[in-house]
Amino acid sequence: MLGSMQVNNKVAPLMRQLNLYYSRKLRGRKRRMRALQQWASSFDGFFPLPDDAGDSWYAKLPIHEGMVYGLQARFGIRRAVIGILLDACQSLRQAKPPAYAQSRVIACVTLPDLFSASVDIFYTDDAFTNFITRPGIDGQWEGQCWVPLPASRSLQSEWRLPTSLPELGYHVGIHEVWDGEEFHYSGEIWLVGDVG
């Protein structure tokens, strides 16, 4: 997805790119990390208000997939990207207007597919509850099941992140059938921020 997003009277470029050449070295990592830092800092003092479309808002990481997933992805860069996502979440949390104090601002960290990570705002508790309740049976989230991870686990301590925001961790299991072919996915999702 290419384009731009108006944030805090600035235009933040959205540069989500798929990694089509997994064996090639990704160039410009420092430049890409600076751009990601600028994206996160563009949320300082900014809080998107709900529109007529729904009761939630989200922004995916504007990053090249090769930075966080695949043969060229490095632990240090992945850790820094998670930290930047948490910074964006914290900026949005601090910018909440009093009228939206009940809103939940959450960083959704997906592992191992960090490219799918996002920062989300749920304007109502019902929207948040609907998001985390995925029983894996008939309904909106058919084929998906989220099982809570043990309370002894922590994304922030496992990845040595310098924050201590409230968090919830889930094991994600997806089983879907498309055109007669089965698709299986197993991973984790960590919800960090206003989860309490």
N, C-alpha and C positions, 0 to 999 in steps of 0.2 A: 504494500500500500504506500503510495507516494502522495504527497500533498503537504498541507500546512495547517496549523491549528493556532487560533488566536488565543494567547494566554497572557494575561496581565499586560495588555496593550503591546505585546511583542508577538512576532510571528515565529513560532517554534517549528523548524522543519521536521516533518515526519519521514524518517528514512528507514522504515522496516524493509529489510532485504533478505530474501532467501539465499542460502548458500548452495549454489548449483555446482560448485567445484570444490568438493570436500578435501581433495588432496593438495590443492594450491594454498600457499601461504597467504594469509589475509594481510593486506598492506594498510598502513595508516591507523594502527591501533591507538596511538596516542591522540591523534586528531579525533578519532571516533569517540574516545573516552571523554575528551573535552566537550564535544558536542552533546554527549549524554549528560554531563554535569550541567551544561547550560540549560538543557531541557528540564532537569530537576529544579534548578534555581528559578526557572520561569514561573514556577508555582508559588514563589514567595509572595504572600499577600493576595493570592488569587483563590477564589472558591467558586466553581461553576454552579450556577443555580439550575434547578430542575426545569425541564421543558415539558411540552405537552406530550412528548413521546413516552415518558415513563417515570419510574421512581428510582432510577439508578443512572450512574455515569461511570465511564471507565476510560483509561488511556493505556494502551499497550506500550511496551518499551520500544522506542524508536531506535533500533539497533540492527546491525547486520547479524544474521543468524550464526555466522561463523565465529563471532566473538564469544558466544556462550554455549554453542552446541556443535559437536562434531570433533574431528581429529585435531583441529588447530585450537580448540578451546582450552584455556589454561585455568587452573584453580584460582590463581590470584586475580585474574580479570573477572572471572565469574563472581568471586567474592566482592570485588569492587562494584560490579554491576548491581548486585543485591543491595549493597550499602547505598548506592545512588537511588535505587527504587525506594528504599526506606526513608531516605532524605526527602524525596518528593512527597511521600505519604505524610511525613511529619510536617512539611510546609503546608499541605492542604489542611491538616488537622488544626494547625495554629491559626489558619485564615478563616475558620468557620465563623459565619456571622451568628449572633445570638439567636436569630429566628430558626437557625438550622443546627442548634446545639445537640439535638438528639440524633443527627445524621452520623453514620458510621463511615469513617475513612479507613480503608484497608489496603495494604499492599498484598497482592496475591502472588506468592513466589511458587512457581511450579518447577519441580525437579523430577527427572533430569532435564526436561525440556524448558529451560529458563527463557527461551525465546517467547513462550506463551505468557510470561509474567505481565502483570498489569497493576495499576493503582486504581482502586474502585471507590465510588461513593454510593452508599445506600441511604436514601433520604428517609426511609421508613424502616421500622423493625421488621415488618412483614416482608419487605423486599430482601433483607438480609437473611431472614429465616428461610425463605423460599430458595435462596441461593445455596445455603449450606445443607439443606435437607435433600439428600439424593439417595433414596432407598434402593434404586436399581430395579424397580418393578414398573408396571404400567404407569404412565403419566408423562409429565414434561421431561423428566430426566431418565426415561427408560434406557436401560443398558448401562447406567452409571451408578457406582456405589462408592460412597465416601465412608471410610471406617476411621474413627479417631485414633491417632497415634498415642502411645503411652505418655503420660504426663512427665515422665523422666526425660523425654527427648525435648530438645530445644534447637530450633534453627539458628538462633543467635549465638548460642554457645558452640554448636557443632561447626559453624562457619567462622567463629571468632569475630563476630560483628560488635562494634563498640556501642550498641544500643541495648536498651532493655524494655522494649515496647511489649505490651501483652500480645500473646500469640496463641493460635490453635493450629495443630497439625493433623492432616488426614492422609491416609493411604487411599489413592484413587485407583479404582478398577473400572475399566470400560470394556464392554463387550457389545459390539454392534455388528449388524449384517447389512451390507450394501450390495445390491445386485448379485446376491448369492454368495458373496465373499465375506468371510468373517474378519473382523478387526478386533485385536486385543491390545490394550494399553495398561501398563501398571506404573505408577509413580507416586509422587507425594505433592501435596499442595499445602503451603503454609500461609495462613491468614494472619497478618501482623498489623496491629493498630487498634482500632476501636472494636474489639471482639468481645469484650466483657459485658 
